[in-house]
Every structure is written in C-alpha cells, then in structure tokens.
Amino acid sequence: MKINWGTGIVIAFIGFIGFILFFVFKMSTDHKANHDLVIEEYYKAELGYQNEIDATINGKSIKIEFVKTSEGLSIKFPKNIEEENITGNISFYRPSNKHLDFDLPLRLSNSHLLIPDKRLLDGRWDIKIFWNYNEKDYLHKKSITYIK
C-alpha cells in the first residue's frame, strides 16, 4: 500500500498530538511533579494584602534579631516591649516541602522566643512574625538558611 503526502501529514499530526497528550497525562499524574499552590486559599489571602502592607511598614520600626543558639533559634524582640501586651503568631514556611510548615503562637519570655532545634531541619525557612501590640498590627518577614 502506498501512502500519499496528505495521509502522511495526517499521520504526523496524530502522532504529534498523541505525543503531547502522553506527556500532559504523565506530568499531571506523576507524584514527583507536585503542582501545589504556595497557599491553599490564595484569593482569600489576596483580599487582606493591604493590611499586610500596613503591618510590614509598622514592623520596620521594630528591630527583631534572629540568633542561632545551641538549643535552637532564638528570636529576640526589643527590651522596651511589654510581653503581656503582645499577641500573634509565627509562621515557618519551608519552600521545598509544605509538610514541614508550622505555626506557633507568639509567647515571649524575657523578650525572646526560642524555637527548639528539633523543630527546624537544615535548609531554607521563610519566617513571618505577625503580632499585635497596643492595638497596632506588625509584620516582620525573614528568610534564613538554618544549619544545625
């Protein structure tokens, strides 16, 4: 049987479409290609973005120190802040694995908070400290590379 050029073009198109569909199917079902969103409720978080901008501007006025100690990571607030008037939380985000992300309530003792060494694995962490002090919101963001 002889194939003319029109039939060859149709076979080439069908082969190309099949090739593309194979890779689309393979990438959508492969567990190595994890296509999760950075945050689950993206649009809900977008609505509160102006509050986050205002809190970030407020947060720049207060210096927070991150110090690696033998017990873990110490987050130090200024001494002039009254600990009992602070409420908030700290979010630890691991870009490489969302299962390692965790949140902690902000409870200071002697103007610092200690994150135990066992909670943090080596590698990059994005830290967001969101707190309220005297009815004013503050936000401090920091990316660190933690090494035990």
Contacts in CASP RR format, 6 or more apart in sequence:
PFRMAT RR
TARGET T0000
AUTHOR 0000-0000-0000
METHOD contacts of the structure
MODEL  1
MKINWGTGIVIAFIGFIGFILFFVFKMSTDHKANHDLVIEEYYKAELGYQ
NEIDATINGKSIKIEFVKTSEGLSIKFPKNIEEENITGNISFYRPSNKHL
DFDLPLRLSNSHLLIPDKRLLDGRWDIKIFWNYNEKDYLHKKSITYIK
3 11 0 8 1.000
27 33 0 8 1.000
36 98 0 8 1.000
39 45 0 8 1.000
51 137 0 8 1.000
52 139 0 8 1.000
54 137 0 8 1.000
55 130 0 8 1.000
55 137 0 8 1.000
55 138 0 8 1.000
55 139 0 8 1.000
56 139 0 8 1.000
56 140 0 8 1.000
56 141 0 8 1.000
58 136 0 8 1.000
58 137 0 8 1.000
58 138 0 8 1.000
58 139 0 8 1.000
59 138 0 8 1.000
59 139 0 8 1.000
59 140 0 8 1.000
62 77 0 8 1.000
62 78 0 8 1.000
62 81 0 8 1.000
62 138 0 8 1.000
62 140 0 8 1.000
63 78 0 8 1.000
64 75 0 8 1.000
64 76 0 8 1.000
64 77 0 8 1.000
64 129 0 8 1.000
64 140 0 8 1.000
64 142 0 8 1.000
65 75 0 8 1.000
65 76 0 8 1.000
66 73 0 8 1.000
66 74 0 8 1.000
66 75 0 8 1.000
66 76 0 8 1.000
66 127 0 8 1.000
66 142 0 8 1.000
66 144 0 8 1.000
67 73 0 8 1.000
67 74 0 8 1.000
67 76 0 8 1.000
68 74 0 8 1.000
68 146 0 8 1.000
68 147 0 8 1.000
69 114 0 8 1.000
70 117 0 8 1.000
71 114 0 8 1.000
71 116 0 8 1.000
71 117 0 8 1.000
72 114 0 8 1.000
72 115 0 8 1.000
72 116 0 8 1.000
72 117 0 8 1.000
72 120 0 8 1.000
73 114 0 8 1.000
73 115 0 8 1.000
73 117 0 8 1.000
73 120 0 8 1.000
73 144 0 8 1.000
73 146 0 8 1.000
74 112 0 8 1.000
74 113 0 8 1.000
74 114 0 8 1.000
74 115 0 8 1.000
75 90 0 8 1.000
75 112 0 8 1.000
75 113 0 8 1.000
75 114 0 8 1.000
75 115 0 8 1.000
75 129 0 8 1.000
76 111 0 8 1.000
76 112 0 8 1.000
77 86 0 8 1.000
77 108 0 8 1.000
77 111 0 8 1.000
77 112 0 8 1.000
77 113 0 8 1.000
78 111 0 8 1.000
79 111 0 8 1.000
81 111 0 8 1.000
81 133 0 8 1.000
83 108 0 8 1.000
83 109 0 8 1.000
83 111 0 8 1.000
85 133 0 8 1.000
85 134 0 8 1.000
86 106 0 8 1.000
86 108 0 8 1.000
86 131 0 8 1.000
86 132 0 8 1.000
86 133 0 8 1.000
87 106 0 8 1.000
87 131 0 8 1.000
87 132 0 8 1.000
88 105 0 8 1.000
88 106 0 8 1.000
88 130 0 8 1.000
88 131 0 8 1.000
88 132 0 8 1.000
89 103 0 8 1.000
89 104 0 8 1.000
89 105 0 8 1.000
89 106 0 8 1.000
89 130 0 8 1.000
89 131 0 8 1.000
90 103 0 8 1.000
90 104 0 8 1.000
90 105 0 8 1.000
90 106 0 8 1.000
90 113 0 8 1.000
90 115 0 8 1.000
90 127 0 8 1.000
90 128 0 8 1.000
90 129 0 8 1.000
90 130 0 8 1.000
91 101 0 8 1.000
91 102 0 8 1.000
91 103 0 8 1.000
91 127 0 8 1.000
91 128 0 8 1.000
91 130 0 8 1.000
92 100 0 8 1.000
92 101 0 8 1.000
92 102 0 8 1.000
92 103 0 8 1.000
92 104 0 8 1.000
92 115 0 8 1.000
92 119 0 8 1.000
92 120 0 8 1.000
92 125 0 8 1.000
92 126 0 8 1.000
92 127 0 8 1.000
93 101 0 8 1.000
93 125 0 8 1.000
93 126 0 8 1.000
93 127 0 8 1.000
93 128 0 8 1.000
94 100 0 8 1.000
94 101 0 8 1.000
94 121 0 8 1.000
94 124 0 8 1.000
94 125 0 8 1.000
94 126 0 8 1.000
95 124 0 8 1.000
95 126 0 8 1.000
96 123 0 8 1.000
96 124 0 8 1.000
100 121 0 8 1.000
102 119 0 8 1.000
104 113 0 8 1.000
104 115 0 8 1.000
106 113 0 8 1.000
106 129 0 8 1.000
106 131 0 8 1.000
107 113 0 8 1.000
117 148 0 8 1.000
120 146 0 8 1.000
120 148 0 8 1.000
121 146 0 8 1.000
122 146 0 8 1.000
122 147 0 8 1.000
122 148 0 8 1.000
123 145 0 8 1.000
123 146 0 8 1.000
123 147 0 8 1.000
124 143 0 8 1.000
124 144 0 8 1.000
124 145 0 8 1.000
124 146 0 8 1.000
125 143 0 8 1.000
125 144 0 8 1.000
125 145 0 8 1.000
125 146 0 8 1.000
126 141 0 8 1.000
126 142 0 8 1.000
126 143 0 8 1.000
127 141 0 8 1.000
127 142 0 8 1.000
127 143 0 8 1.000
127 144 0 8 1.000
128 139 0 8 1.000
128 140 0 8 1.000
128 141 0 8 1.000
129 138 0 8 1.000
129 139 0 8 1.000
129 140 0 8 1.000
129 141 0 8 1.000
129 142 0 8 1.000
130 137 0 8 1.000
130 138 0 8 1.000
130 139 0 8 1.000
131 137 0 8 1.000
131 138 0 8 1.000
132 138 0 8 1.000
END
